[in-house]
Amino acid sequence: MIVISKHFFYKNYVGLTLWPFIILKNSTLKKDAVLIHHERIHLKQQKELLLVPFYLIYILEWALRSIWYLDTYKGYQNISFEREAYQNETNLDYVSERKSFSFIKYL
């Protein structure tokens, strides 16, 4: 389910997935197939990890990578979940072809 809300977003961020919702900054983004697909990859990741472990791993990995790179945005870009989603967001068949726990390849 797609929800529109500008209150969740900081700077250049325009999409966010909080299972089972894809939250977008504005309604025109509903037409962005690549963004929607990126967020659907996150839905799949969240579902397979049963939500709480996903969020714990996501935050821990972001914190560790932010310290490693001394940059919070670079830390975000290198989270395994984000790397998987960014690398496969243009392959619109990826969600249906994706094997469980594929994010592990991106650690």
ZAMARGU-4260 file (C-alpha; in steps of 0.2 Angstrom, whole numbers, plus 5000, padded with zeros to 4 digits):
<rodrens>
0) 5000/5000/5000 | 5007/5017/4995 | 5005/5032/5007 | 5009/5050/5004 | 5017/5060/5018
5) 5030/5074/5017 | 5033/5073/5036 | 5044/5057/5036 | 5058/5064/5025 | 5074/5073/5027
10) 5084/5082/5013 | 5084/5072/4997 | 5075/5057/5003 | 5058/5054/4994 | 5053/5036/4998
15) 5053/5025/5014 | 5046/5007/5017 | 5038/5003/5034 | 5030/4986/5031 | 5017/4985/5024
20) 5018/5003/5018 | 5028/5012/5005 | 5028/5030/5010 | 5032/5043/4997 | 5035/5062/4999
25) 5023/5067/4986 | 5010/5059/4974 | 5019/5062/4958 | 5032/5049/4964 | 5019/5035/4962
30) 5023/5035/4944 | 5042/5032/4947 | 5043/5014/4943 | 5061/5012/4948 | 5058/5021/4965
35) 5043/5010/4968 | 5053/4994/4964 | 5067/4999/4975 | 5054/5001/4990 | 5046/4984/4985
40) 5064/4976/4987 | 5064/4983/5005 | 5046/4976/5008 | 5053/4958/5003 | 5068/4961/5014
45) 5057/4966/5029 | 5045/4952/5027 | 5059/4938/5026 | 5067/4945/5042 | 5051/4947/5051
50) 5052/4966/5053 | 5061/4969/5070 | 5077/4960/5065 | 5077/4970/5049 | 5076/4986/5058
55) 5089/4981/5071 | 5101/4975/5058 | 5098/4991/5047 | 5101/5003/5061 | 5116/4994/5068
60) 5124/4992/5050 | 5120/5011/5047 | 5129/5016/5063 | 5144/5005/5060 | 5146/5010/5042
65) 5144/5028/5047 | 5158/5027/5059 | 5168/5017/5046 | 5166/5030/5033 | 5165/5045/5045
70) 5149/5050/5035 | 5131/5046/5039 | 5125/5047/5021 | 5140/5036/5014 | 5135/5024/5029
75) 5117/5024/5022 | 5123/5020/5005 | 5133/5005/5010 | 5120/4996/5021 | 5118/4979/5013
80) 5099/4981/5011 | 5101/4998/5002 | 5115/4991/4991 | 5104/4976/4985 | 5090/4988/4982
85) 5100/5001/4972 | 5109/4988/4962 | 5093/4979/4957 | 5080/4993/4956 | 5080/4994/4937
90) 5077/4975/4935 | 5058/4975/4937 | 5058/4956/4938 | 5070/4956/4953 | 5057/4954/4967
95) 5049/4939/4959 | 5066/4931/4955 | 5075/4936/4971 | 5081/4922/4982 | 5078/4923/5001
100) 5092/4933/5011 | 5100/4939/4995 | 5105/4955/5005 | 5119/4944/5013 | 5129/4945/4996
105) 5130/4964/4999 | 5137/4964/5017
</rodrens>
